[in-house]
Structure formats: structure tokens, C-alpha cells
Amino acid sequence: MEISVPATSANLGPGFDTLGVALDLRNVVKIKRSKFFSISIKGEGANNVRLKGNNLFISIFNENYRKLRGFDKKEKFRFTFYNKIPLSRGLGSSSAVIVSAIAAAYAMAEVAITKEKLLNLALTYEHHPDNITPAVMGGFNVAAVENKRVYSLKKEMPDSVQAVVVVPNKPISTAYSRTKLPKRFSTADVVYNLSRSSLLTAAIFSEAWDMLRIASKDRMHQDVRMRGLPELFNLQKLALENGALMSTLSGSGSTFFNMVYKDDAKRLAAKLKERFGKFQVMVLDFDNAGLTVSE
């Protein structure tokens, strides 16, 4: 069985814990029944010994598989991971693990599962829906949680726009950066973010790309997190001066996400590579398929 799941960029601008989009950069896991349990990791994390000894995918897979089929100590699997999503860089690597592990458990147990059910099971492990929703559904997603259930709407992204993502050589800890966020916000700042988040959603759904620069501004989380890596302020400024329709922190960082017209993507990427030579710069299409399962 082969499970494939895309990277995601979430917390988009003012859409803290709410807005996310899927990117065509995929992790793939292949699973086979075997006489012996084994894990092989290729690509991102291949040299991380801890990932083999304390593997989140295996833990979630086992938990869900045993609920479906029970425990049989004779049953063994061989897992091969082909990872392209950078670890701990704000591109949804944890969400990719969670949703693919649940999907894999159902696939190997030969139990059908809808994407809606999968999404709500994933919420048990990841309480913020902005990453898990586009990972499962693909496209741009607006998501909210009510009574432990995810409610979301999806917009398929057109090929006229692309993402230029910049992956710094240093991470920003999600847990640590959350402790730095304000505990209270003024009414003015809340209204500012509500108006921009609403406008950003409407702009993407209606493909009014010229609205994105204003709509993607934020007063709740971005600046606080970006202080952990001050180069990001210059990166954002340079991107907006060179064709980016919007330039925002991806997740909690440290990756920066830029949306751009397809015709401007290579030029923007070249400018960013020239200025930030130690950072990885990728031009990516958007992904509209989300998680896929195949034999």
C-alpha cells in the first residue's frame, strides 16, 4: 500500500489556526506485510536515529490498526518512508505523519474511510485544523472546530499562481513561539485580523489576487514569531518588492511562504536565492488532491 500526503502552509497571515493551503511537495510511505518489522527512511530525516526509535507514524498506525483488527503479535509490517517535507520548518511535516498514519491503518485493515472521518480522527492528535485540513483535502482551506469536529470549505488553486517557499537553515520551535504570543489582544487588533482574514478568504475564493497584499497582514502572531529569526523581516520585504502577491510566515516558521503569479515565480526565487544563499528556496505548485492511497 502506498500513502502520499502533501506539505502544507498554515496560519496564513491573519488566519491563525484557521487558514491553510496544500503544496505539491509530498511525503510517501510504502507498507508491506513482512516476516519482520522494519523501518527505512529516505530523504528528510534519514540520518535522524531518533525517528526510527520513537516514530510518531508507527505509534499512530498501531493504535488505529489495533482498534480495527485487534492485536496479533505474528503480524508484522515493513515501512519505507520517502520524505520530502522539511522537518520542524512550518511546512506541516507533523500533520503529514498524523493523517498518513491513520489512512495507512485503515487501508491495511481493509476498512473504508471518508476524508471527512479521517480529518476528524486526525483532530485527536493535532488540535489545530489549519494544517491537517489541507493535508487531507488539498487546495486552500478555511477550517473551524465545533464540538470536536472540523468544519471546512475548500478552494482548488489554479495553475496561474505558484508558491515560492524559503526554508531557513534554523527552526523556530512551535511550542516556544506560542509561549511568546500575547495572552490578550486589543479590540482594534482583533478587528484588524478578523477583517484581513475575511478579506484573504474572499480574495482567494474569488481569485482577486490584487487584494492579497493587504488581506495577508497580521497583528496577532507573525511579528512575534519572526523575532526568533530577524532575517525573515528582510526576506518578507524583498519578496513583496519583487512580485510576491503575499508573503507570510508558514505555520509557526521558520519557512516563509510567498504566493506569486506563475510568470514571476522564477524571478522571485532567483532574487531570494541571491540574497539568502544559506536558505533553501523552492518554487512549488499548489496541490489540489490532498492525501491519496493506492495499492
Secondary structure, DSSP 8 states (H G I E B T S, - for coil): -EEEEEEEEES-TT-TTTEEEEEEEEEEEEEEEESS-EEEEEETTTT-HHHHHS-HHHHHHHHHHHHHH---TT-EEEEEEEE-S-TTSSS-HHHHHHHHHHHHHHHHTT----HHHHHHHHTTT---HHHHHHHHH-SEEEEEEETTEEEEEEE---TTEEEEEEE-SS---HHHHHHHS-S---HHHHHHHHHHHHHHHHHHHHT-GGGHHHHT--SSSHHHHHTTSTHHHHHHHHHHHTTEEEEEE-TTSS-EEEEEEGGGHHHHHHHHHHH-TTSEEEEE-B-SS-SEEE-
